[in-house]
Amino acid sequence: MLAQGLTPWVTMFHWDLPQALEDDFGGWRDRRTAEAFAVYADTIVQAYGDRVKNWITLNEILCFTRLGYGNGQKAPGLKLPEQTVNQTFHHALLAHGHGVRAVREHGGKNARVGLTDNSEVFIPLTETPADIAAAKTQFIQANTRVLEPVFKGRYHPAFLRSAGPDAPRVQSGDLALISLPTDFLGLNIYSGQFVRSGKSGRPDVLPFPASYPAADATWLRHAPQALYWGPRLVTECYGVKTIFITENGAGYHDVPLENGEILDLHRRDYVRNCLRELHRGIMDGVPVKGYFLWSFMDNFEWEDGYRCRFGVVYTNYQTLKRTPKASALWYSQVMAANALV
């Protein structure tokens, strides 16, 4: 990569937990998994720190905690009590803290480190003070499990009250480790939800009508405004100084045309609209410093397998031939010009 002029960004953990830790300890249910992660983080930073200067500790904590141990949607596919789920969050946050510590101790000059979160984004229905306040309130409530400990070194009192006896068990020093200062926050943003100020000023999250535009990955409703409001809200609510969009894109059932072209104009248009909203945020002072398009090529998606394609390069899964889609040809021009074209 370095020889080709590519700057590596390494994610320490993207849901690929060794099966032995799940079998022996119960995976993220057990504190020993975070302790094993500490050894792993030390090892890889020492091994690659002379070449890698950009480190992401964990990717999307929600997906391998709540969705893995709470509702069974993702691996390991369990449906366990709420206290157990809250404990998996806490152990994942401990692992994040150890990742930050490892980079500080072994990363060398110019190393930087942060967390990538798939924060839920809420878009004010109207850009009025009341609806913006509702979006901010709902953003904090929805994302408090991860962002509050990382950026404020505590569990929000409202969360602890609501959790009651199901609150995570915290040991001395845990929150200091979890809240070690980071250099950036990565945000994976694909969509968002609209919210307005409801009765007594409470946030009213609006359901999408059945005909609302969506990708073939049906959970991905087309809401490019999320690329403006996600970074803005995390900046205003948690004082984040540097943000990278670490994933953004759309999944479709792309089919090549007879002449060999893949005219994914829907993907191109959606990504263009997202970048326009992101640029708007930058012009408003939101500290977004970089953007990663997901993904370079079609691949195996965790839940969708090979059914839904997110790449800007088409992969023929039988021959492995790769063909740039219309979105890739367009995006290459965006990168070359560093501007929307």
Secondary structure, 3 states (H helix, E strand, C coil): CHHHCCCCEEEEECCCCCHHHHHHHCHHHCHHHHHHHHHHHHHHHHHHCCCCCEEEEEECHHHHCHHHHHCCCCCCCCCCCHHHHHHHHHHHHHHHHHHHHHHHHHCCCCCEEEEEECCCCEEECCCCHHHHHHHHHHHHHHHHHHHHHHHHCCCCHHHHHHHHHHCCCCCCCHHHHHCCCCCEEEEECCCCEEEEECHHHCEEECCCCCCCCECCCCCCECCCCHHHHHHHHHHHHHCCCCEEEEECCCCECCCCCCCCCCCCHHHHHHHHHHHHHHHHHHHCCCCEEEECCCCCECCCECCCECCCECCCEEECCCCCCEEECHHHHHHHHHHHHCCCC
